[in-house]
Amino acid sequence: MMEPIISPGRVVFLLIRQGLGAVFFLVNRGYLGFLPSTVKTVTFFRSRANWPAFVSYRALMRGKAGRRDLWRLARLYCHLEDHGRFEQACQAYDPDLCLKPSLKRRFMGKGWGEHSLNVYRQLWDTEGQCLFEKVLFKPSDDYSRLSFFMTFLVPKLNGEFIKTPGIRDMHQGKHLAAVYYEHLDVAEAGCLDFSQDDRLATIVTIFHELSNLECFDIRIRYPEVLDYASVQAFREGHCYLHHLVRRLSSQAHPELHALVEEKPVDDRRVISHGDLVAVNFSRDGWVWDWDRCGYYPVGFDLAWATLNAVDFVGFDDLMQHNERLIERIYPTWSRRDKLVANTVYFTSIFYCRKFKPGKGDAFLLECIRYLHRVTEGLH
């Protein structure tokens, strides 16, 4: 086997980065007190993309930190498993926030949401309850949707088919809100060894229940949850599509330019989870992470769920799964062609978000052609 060749430029870059890391570490240790001197700290300074954390720390100490600064520091303290500095950073950002006292705590991992700190903790409060902590920015879309979930959805969900971890407490400040959920043991909830057949069967049950919820007054009472275009996965997919189109001429790829202007063709809406990936539900009916829930066009949730839950080898394979699921979830719905068109439209956007395709990507081009055939048939 041939050894990988490292270019001289790469060697110089690594040496410069490690040299700067050593200088930064010494300055921190002797003057700033940014972090304690540990093996993990040294490792941190040698890794890439960590220099902005120092700038964020200084901004926080001066009272000028933004959301990105706190997000960056939260991930740093999660890496270092430093709960004290994590809590100090939260309270420096929002002095009105009072986090829940705990007897024991541990970091549980990281996320990718834009309206939370993206680091999560398991803690045991003074009463011995095991809780899952998630810190959200407020005001934000995720915070508004969580309020909608608590006040509207939770009372309506049928616990026999859809179970959600209960919210045990919420501590709110001016800029942050710490939400404490009942901790869910993923092994007991059936989240491990989750086969594709199990995932699809669970998806059918979840969508069938959500589509049957009564929501006649939702447009008046909760208008903020109608905006599907602000959901992170959709917006990032649409932004990537715009980025792809800007580099191409309309003569060379007119179908991609046309997709930017497309909209859902079916205006019917259903209660949607908004982020129904396989890690957010279990085969035993547990569903969590409702921060992106809302009242979205039919097909929105299904497209994102199948794209993440199905092992497909091409567009036709994925569409066969989608069409079978549509038949099972919406057996009495009229205008099935519109429903399919919606699903294909959202699949194209979410595919751009998930896979970042190039201009000649076969799946994306098949998706666009299929969408055009369906929409032409509607007219």
C-alpha positions in Angstrom: 0.0 0.0 0.0 1.3 3.4 -0.9 1.8 5.9 1.9 -0.3 9.1 1.5 1.8 12.0 0.3 1.7 15.2 2.4 2.4 18.3 0.4 5.1 20.8 1.7 2.4 23.4 2.0 0.3 21.2 4.3 3.4 20.6 6.5 4.0 24.3 6.8 0.4 24.9 7.6 0.4 22.3 10.4 3.6 23.7 11.9 2.3 27.2 11.9 -1.0 26.1 13.4 0.8 24.2 16.2 3.2 27.0 16.8 0.4 29.5 17.1 -1.4 27.1 19.4 1.7 26.9 21.7 1.9 30.7 21.8 -1.8 31.1 22.4 -1.7 28.4 25.2 1.2 30.2 27.0 -0.6 33.6 26.7 -3.8 32.0 28.1 -2.0 30.3 30.9 0.0 33.3 32.0 -2.3 36.2 31.5 -5.9 35.6 30.3 -7.0 32.6 32.3 -9.2 31.6 29.3 -9.1 27.9 30.1 -7.5 25.7 32.7 -4.2 24.0 31.8 -5.1 20.4 31.0 -4.3 17.8 28.4 -7.6 18.5 26.7 -6.8 22.2 26.6 -3.5 21.5 24.8 -5.4 19.1 22.4 -8.0 21.8 21.8 -5.4 24.4 20.9 -3.8 22.1 18.3 -7.0 21.3 16.5 -8.4 23.5 13.7 -11.1 26.1 13.7 -10.7 26.9 17.4 -9.1 30.3 17.2 -12.5 32.2 17.1 -13.3 30.7 20.6 -10.8 33.1 22.1 -12.4 36.1 20.4 -15.8 34.9 21.6 -14.6 34.6 25.1 -13.2 38.1 25.1 -16.5 39.4 23.7 -18.4 37.6 26.4 -16.2 39.1 29.1 -16.8 42.6 27.7 -20.6 42.0 27.5 -20.7 42.2 23.7 -21.1 38.5 22.8 -23.6 37.5 20.1 -25.4 34.2 19.7 -22.6 32.7 17.6 -20.1 33.5 20.4 -22.1 31.7 23.0 -22.7 28.8 20.6 -19.0 28.5 20.0 -18.1 28.6 23.7 -20.7 26.1 24.6 -19.2 23.5 22.2 -15.8 24.3 23.6 -16.9 23.6 27.2 -18.7 20.5 26.1 -15.5 19.2 24.6 -13.6 20.0 27.8 -16.5 18.7 29.9 -16.4 21.9 32.0 -19.9 22.4 33.4 -18.8 25.3 35.6 -17.6 27.4 32.7 -20.5 26.4 30.6 -22.9 27.7 33.2 -20.9 30.8 33.8 -21.0 31.6 30.1 -24.8 31.2 29.9 -25.3 33.5 32.9 -22.7 36.0 31.6 -24.7 36.1 28.4 -28.1 36.3 30.2 -27.8 37.4 33.9 -31.6 36.8 34.3 -31.2 33.1 33.6 -31.0 30.8 36.6 -30.1 27.2 35.6 -31.6 24.3 37.6 -29.5 23.2 40.6 -28.2 19.7 40.2 -26.4 17.0 42.1 -24.7 15.4 39.1 -24.5 16.3 35.4 -22.8 15.2 32.2 -22.7 16.4 28.6 -24.6 14.1 26.2 -23.5 15.3 22.7 -24.0 18.0 20.2 -26.6 19.1 17.7 -26.9 21.3 14.6 -29.8 23.7 15.4 -29.3 27.4 14.9 -31.6 28.5 17.8 -30.1 26.4 20.6 -26.7 26.1 22.1 -26.3 22.7 20.4 -24.9 21.0 23.4 -27.1 18.9 25.7 -26.7 17.7 29.3 -28.1 15.0 31.4 -28.5 16.0 35.0 -30.0 14.8 38.3 -31.8 17.6 40.2 -31.9 18.0 44.0 -35.0 15.7 44.1 -33.2 12.9 42.3 -35.0 13.3 39.0 -33.0 12.5 35.8 -33.5 15.3 33.3 -32.4 16.2 29.8 -31.4 19.9 29.5 -31.6 22.0 26.3 -30.9 25.7 26.2 -32.7 27.8 23.6 -32.2 31.4 22.4 -35.3 33.6 22.8 -36.9 35.0 20.9 -36.3 32.5 18.1 -38.4 30.3 15.8 -37.5 27.2 17.8 -38.6 28.8 21.0 -42.0 29.8 19.4 -42.5 26.4 18.0 -41.7 24.8 21.3 -44.4 27.0 22.9 -46.8 25.8 20.2 -45.9 22.2 21.0 -46.4 22.6 24.7 -49.7 24.5 24.5 -51.4 23.0 21.5 -49.9 19.7 20.5 -49.2 17.9 23.8 -52.8 18.0 25.0 -53.9 16.6 21.6 -51.4 13.8 21.1 -52.7 10.2 21.6 -50.2 8.7 24.0 -51.0 5.2 22.7 -49.4 6.0 19.3 -47.2 9.0 19.9 -45.3 9.4 23.2 -43.1 12.4 24.0 -40.8 13.1 26.9 -42.6 15.4 29.3 -41.3 18.9 30.1 -40.6 18.9 33.8 -39.4 22.5 34.2 -38.4 25.6 32.2 -36.1 28.4 33.5 -36.4 31.6 31.5 -34.2 34.6 31.3 -34.3 37.6 29.0 -32.3 36.0 26.2 -32.2 32.3 27.0 -34.5 29.6 28.1 -33.4 26.3 29.7 -35.9 23.5 29.1 -35.7 20.3 31.2 -37.3 17.2 29.7 -37.9 13.9 31.3 -34.8 11.9 30.4 -35.5 9.0 28.0 -33.4 5.9 28.0 -32.9 5.2 24.3 -32.3 1.5 24.9 -35.5 1.0 26.7 -37.4 3.1 24.2 -36.4 0.9 21.3 -34.0 3.3 19.5 -31.2 0.8 19.1 -31.1 -1.8 16.3 -33.8 0.1 14.4 -34.3 -1.6 11.0 -35.6 0.2 8.0 -38.9 -1.7 8.1 -39.3 -0.6 11.7 -38.6 3.0 10.8 -41.1 3.0 7.9 -43.8 1.4 10.0 -43.3 4.0 12.8 -43.3 6.8 10.2 -46.7 5.6 9.0 -48.1 5.6 12.5 -46.7 9.1 13.4 -48.0 10.7 10.2 -51.4 9.1 10.4 -51.9 10.4 13.9 -50.5 13.9 13.1 -52.6 14.3 10.0 -55.8 13.6 11.9 -55.3 16.2 14.6 -58.0 18.9 14.8 -56.4 22.2 14.0 -59.2 24.4 12.7 -58.1 27.5 14.7 -54.3 27.2 14.3 -54.0 29.9 11.6 -55.4 32.5 13.9 -53.9 31.4 17.2 -50.4 30.4 16.1 -49.6 32.2 12.8 -45.9 31.9 13.5 -45.9 28.1 12.9 -47.2 28.4 9.3 -43.8 29.6 8.0 -42.2 26.3 6.7 -39.6 28.3 4.7 -37.9 29.4 7.9 -37.3 25.8 9.0 -33.6 25.3 9.0 -33.4 22.2 6.7 -35.6 23.8 4.1 -33.9 27.2 4.2 -30.4 25.7 4.0 -31.5 23.5 1.1 -33.0 26.4 -0.8 -30.0 28.6 -0.1 -27.7 25.9 -1.5 -29.9 25.6 -4.6 -29.6 29.4 -5.2 -25.8 29.0 -4.7 -25.8 26.3 -7.3 -27.9 28.2 -9.8 -25.8 31.4 -9.5 -22.8 29.5 -11.0 -24.8 28.2 -14.0 -26.3 29.8 -17.0 -30.0 29.5 -17.6 -29.4 28.2 -21.1 -27.2 25.3 -19.9 -29.4 24.2 -17.0 -32.9 25.8 -17.3 -34.5 23.1 -15.2 -32.4 24.1 -12.1 -33.3 27.8 -12.6 -37.0 26.8 -12.9 -36.8 24.8 -9.6 -35.8 28.0 -7.7 -39.1 29.5 -8.6 -41.2 26.4 -7.8 -43.7 26.3 -4.9 -45.8 23.5 -3.4 -48.8 22.8 -5.6 -51.0 21.4 -2.9 -52.0 24.1 -0.3 -53.4 21.6 2.2 -51.5 21.6 5.5 -51.0 19.1 8.3 -49.4 19.2 11.7 -45.7 18.4 11.1 -42.8 17.4 13.3 -40.4 19.3 11.1 -37.3 17.2 11.8 -38.4 13.5 11.7 -35.0 11.9 11.2 -34.4 8.4 12.4 -32.6 9.6 15.6 -35.7 11.5 16.7 -38.1 8.7 17.0 -38.2 5.1 18.2 -40.1 2.0 17.1 -42.0 2.1 20.4 -43.7 5.3 19.5 -41.5 7.8 21.3 -40.9 11.0 19.4 -38.8 13.9 20.6 -37.1 17.1 19.4 -40.2 19.1 18.4 -38.4 22.4 18.1 -39.2 22.7 14.4 -42.8 21.5 14.5 -45.5 23.5 12.8 -48.5 23.5 10.4 -46.8 22.9 7.0 -47.8 21.8 3.5 -48.5 18.1 3.2 -45.4 16.3 1.9 -43.0 18.5 3.8 -42.5 16.1 6.7 -42.7 13.0 4.6 -39.9 14.1 2.2 -37.5 14.9 5.0 -38.3 11.8 6.9 -37.9 9.3 4.0 -34.7 11.0 2.8 -33.2 10.3 6.2 -34.8 7.1 7.1 -34.7 5.1 3.8 -31.7 3.4 2.3 -32.2 4.2 -1.3 -30.1 3.7 -4.4 -31.6 6.3 -6.7 -34.6 8.6 -7.2 -36.9 5.8 -8.5 -36.2 3.7 -5.4 -36.9 6.5 -3.1 -40.1 7.5 -4.9 -41.4 3.9 -4.6 -41.1 4.2 -0.9 -42.8 7.6 -0.9 -45.7 6.5 -3.0 -46.3 3.4 -0.8 -46.2 5.5 2.3 -48.6 8.1 0.8 -51.0 5.2 0.1 -50.9 4.0 3.7 -50.9 7.4 5.4 -53.4 9.3 3.3 -55.7 6.6 1.8 -58.8 8.8 1.6 -57.2 12.0 0.4 -58.3 13.3 -3.0 -55.9 14.7 -5.6 -53.1 12.2 -4.9 -51.1 13.7 -7.8 -50.8 17.0 -6.0 -49.7 15.3 -2.8 -47.0 13.4 -4.8 -45.9 16.7 -6.5 -45.5 18.3 -3.1 -43.4 15.4 -1.8 -41.1 15.6 -4.9 -40.7 19.3 -4.5 -39.7 19.1 -0.9 -37.5 16.1 -1.7 -35.5 18.2 -4.2 -34.9 21.0 -1.6 -34.0 18.6 1.2 -31.7 16.6 -1.1 -29.8 19.8 -1.7 -29.5 20.4 2.0 -28.4 16.9 2.8 -26.0 16.0 0.0 -24.9 19.3 -1.6 -25.1 17.9 -5.2 -23.3 19.3 -8.2 -25.0 20.6 -11.4 -25.0 17.2 -13.1 -26.3 15.2 -10.1 -28.4 12.4 -11.5 -30.8 12.2 -8.5 -31.5 16.0 -8.5 -32.1 16.1 -12.3 -34.5 13.1 -12.1 -36.3 14.7 -9.3 -36.8 17.9 -11.3 -38.0 16.0 -14.4 -40.5 14.0 -12.3 -41.8 17.2 -10.7 -42.2 18.9 -14.1 -44.1 15.9 -15.5 -46.5 15.8 -12.5 -47.1 19.6 -12.5 -47.7 19.6 -16.2 -50.3 16.9 -15.7 -52.0 19.1 -13.1 -52.5 21.8 -15.7 
